[in-house]
Structures are given as structure tokens and as C-alpha cells.
Amino acid sequence: MTGLQLTVAGRLPTAVSDTIRARFGDCVQIRPVAGRTLLNVADMDQPALRALLILLWDFGHDILCLSSGAVR
């Protein structure tokens, strides 16, 4: 499946992860990896992606990388 992968600095607090899951459901898979958090994003339109980026920004998280390609 083609999608996006966001790499966020640090681990996301449970409240942030819960908010993302509540708003975006199964479109976003969240997993912590080596002091960072990877968010695999599938089937999301641009307005929803913008909302996700704003949510992360509002919670004070730095996005280290945004890449497109196959989502696992």
C-alpha cells in the first residue's frame, strides 16, 4: 500500500497517541523506534494529513522526516 511515513522526535505521550487514533482511526499506525516515533499513514487525503501535522505541531513535537512510499 502506498502512503507516507512520518518520523517524529521522541516518543509520543499516550494522550497524543490516543488523540491520533480517535481522529484518524486505522489510517495511522504508531510505533516507537530508538528514541523516535514512526507514524505510517495510509489512505489519507491532504486536508487530513495537514490536520495530523498541525496536531503534532500543537502538541509540541518535531517532525524529523516525511517520506512517501510503501507503508508496512
C-alpha positions, -999 to 999 in steps of 0.1 A, spaced: 0 0 0 14 34 -8 13 60 19 35 82 40 58 77 69 64 105 95 93 103 118 88 123 150 114 132 176 110 113 208 81 91 220 45 103 217 27 105 251 -3 82 254 -26 112 253 -13 122 219 -14 86 205 -49 82 218 -60 115 201 -44 105 168 -62 71 169 -95 87 178 -93 112 150 -77 91 123 -85 55 132 -67 28 113 -52 52 88 -23 58 111 -1 31 127 21 44 155 53 27 167 82 39 188 117 31 175 150 40 190 140 73 207 117 83 178 82 76 168 72 63 133 38 71 120 28 51 90 0 69 72 -23 52 46 -53 63 27 -53 99 39 -62 129 18 -42 162 20 -66 180 44 -64 151 69 -26 149 66 -25 187 73 -47 182 103 -23 154 116 7 176 111 -10 205 129 -20 182 158 17 171 162 28 207 160 2 218 186 14 191 210 50 204 205 65 175 185 93 179 160 88 161 127 122 149 116 112 133 83 83 129 60 87 103 32 63 87 7 64 51 -5 52 17 6 36 16 41 41 -16 60 
